Amino acid sequence: MSTTNPAELKKTALFEAHQKLGARMVDFGGWQMPVQYTSITDEHKAVREAAGVFDISHMGEFFVRDQTGLDVLNGLLTNDVAKLAMGQGQYTLMLNEQGGVIDDLIVYRTAPEEYFLVVNAAKIDEDRAWIEERLKSFAEAGVFFADRSFFYSALALQGPKALEIARAYLGAGWPEPKRNEITSYSWNCQPILAARTGYTGEDGIELFIPNEVAENFFLGLLDAGKPFGLKPCGLGARDTLRLEACLPLNGNDLSPERTPLEAGLGFFVSLDKAADFPGKDVLVKQKANGVAEKLIAFRLTDKGPPPRPHYAVFQGETKVGEVTSGAPSPTLGYGIGLAYVQSSAAAVGTPLELEVRGARVPVEVIKKPFYKRAV
Amino acid sequence: MSTIPEQLRYAVSHEWIKVEGDTGTVGISDHAQQELSDVVYVDLPKVGAKFAAGSVIAVVESVKAASDIYSPVSGEVIATNADLVKKPELVNSDPYGAAWLFKIKLSAPAEVNALKDAAAYKAQIGE
């Protein structure tokens, strides 16, 4: 339980709507956010079987204009922005000089010289300071940065019915983005952005909406989605959904002490692009020498207590790692989790044990992800 | 709103106890199960183990988190509810009945007087 005074927490433009919908609110990264409306299990199932909508207004929205033709973001982020066609997005990471993760984010190319970045709520201030510091020398060369987090609300509409609902709600004129793409649209004379991305393992879109129309948009979307089985969903279900899909959570599975190679995110790190980004030299060495510890996925092999962050992981009598995320999987019906373990204990099929309240609980390393939707 | 049976006593930490002679039956309140929601696992004490009032005696786990359960009284555990191992969701559906957690032989029966009655517990949880 958090001890922060609720009066000091930030509220999204949807706060009153959440209260009317009967949400239980919690402190998340300095924001009062809905953790659940009815039950985490019900909301989780709604997203896997029909659709759910999450308030993600706490996340940060940055804009970068780069007229240098030099792809300056390649000197800040691990992935290669030069690969982005108009309207495309990519998952990428911002690292410290030691190669540890400051934040993970999605960067979209919204115009030939413009980028839209979506960052984690708790990292908005740190990310902004870090980016501004590195971009200031390019200001005269035509690089512009703006943090517009305060302007945008955001919703994640996720699930097998998400696109049908979006089409029904936004109408025939809505330019539907393809996977990982973003499009802009005018809704009631207000500019909205819709990206075909998400954090649940399902198809869906993430919508960025000016605060002043957010509540109307949200309530209208819930009405339009009702015949499809759409439910408002809280952060509780968001966490179990992303864990089943093995999508990392910054602060749990990612940290300034862990590199993307240790986290198994090498696919999103371009070591062969020309630009040097912070931590690149560390990653080049790590790639050559191999990593000492890896983020693995594991499941309980018997009935037992759900895994939780910080539980110790043992191989025989040797402590080989620590759990970073864990929960009972609503889809699979058994406990699942992610843990950093010594590479020698990281092979799929390796039997390991968790220490839970003094007792040992058997687990097995499994192939990521736990859940993959049928395409 | 939650159910708060008149005949039970309540701890500040949301456990209820029903005292019959020198034996207490303990569970968690309807309010507590609503707050936890989606109970998926219950860790129960060993029969024969002795606990002081206010010490951690069991753990109830929801989808979201593990929550410690405190013994409202001092004594020795004389029975635990094996049904909860297979059906932890009973904590949500029948918190005052089928989802009792354990029975304890009171070593200091006067401790019960320090627990809240239904009205005081109702006031505590703001209902």
Interface residues (C-beta under 8 A of the other chain):
Chain A: V35 Q36 S39 I40 T41 G236 D239 T240 G304 P305 P306 R308 A327 P328 P330 R357
Chain B: S37 D38 V40 Y41 D43 V59 E61 S62 V63 K64 A65 A66
